[in-house]
Structure formats: structure tokens, C-alpha cells
Amino acid sequence: MPKQVSTEDTKIKTARSKTCPTLSKKSELKYSVGVDAAKATYLRVNSNDGGGFFSGEWLAWKDIKLAIDEAEPVTSICLRPLFKGKSVNTSGFLLAVLFTEGLLEPLPKKVRHFKATGKPLTAAKAAPRKTPAKKAPSKARKS
């Protein structure tokens, strides 16, 4: 079983925060990606506007990756050991976050069944999109 990391054991700095819908699309989650001094990556759910209970502890990416790499298909059940003794909602919320991050892709014809994409979780912020500059409307000359 992976060792659970707390902010008391390791100082984790939030690198970025985002929002995503739950898998049921009934509420929205806020989550953070963080790093420690050794540059290890962590993930945690910060809030749920739907009111369901969850655990807000940091989880090491290496432990999450191990859990999803060993599971086929990936479901919330395979993530539950990461939250032993915590709310069962948290594993489903984590699944929604991993999907949003592009780390999981849905299996065809299976609801809430996924497979790992093999992509790593990174703490880097996404580069801002450069939108083309809009041209000012040309003023027609009156003759």
C-alpha cells in the first residue's frame, strides 16, 4: 500500500489549480497540482460545490500512477486504497480530475470505465493561448 503523504511530512507547494465537472456532471470540483522540494508531483481535490464529502489530502502522483497502471479497467474502486478510511466520494472525484488532466480516456460503451493514457501529471502551467490580434474595423471614408 502506498504511503500517504501529508503536508506535515512534506512541504508541498501548489503549482496550479483548476476546476472540472464530476463524472456525473452534477457538480464542479476544484483541484490542485503541487510539487515538493524534490520536484515530486502531487494532486488533491480542494472543493466540491455539490456538497459531497471528500478527502483534501495530497496524493503523490507516483502512487496514483501505480494504482491506474495496475488496473484494467480503471474505475474509482481501484483508487479507493489510496484513501483508506476516507470518504468513498474522493476516489470518484479523483477519477474525474485524472480524466480532465488527460491522464485517462474512457472505454467505449462502458460508463465510468477508463484506461490510462500513459501521459504524466505535470505541475507546469499550461502555456497561455495566443489568440490572433483582432484588426480594428476599417472606417469607410465618405466622399
ABEGO torsion letter per residue (X at the ends): XBBBBBAAABBBBBABBBBBBBAAGABBBBBBBBBBAAGBBBBBBABBAAGBBBBABBBBAAAAAAAAAABOBBBAAAAAAAABGBBAAAAAAAAAAAAAAGABBBBBGBBGBBBBAGBBBBABBBBBBBBBBBBBBBBBBBX
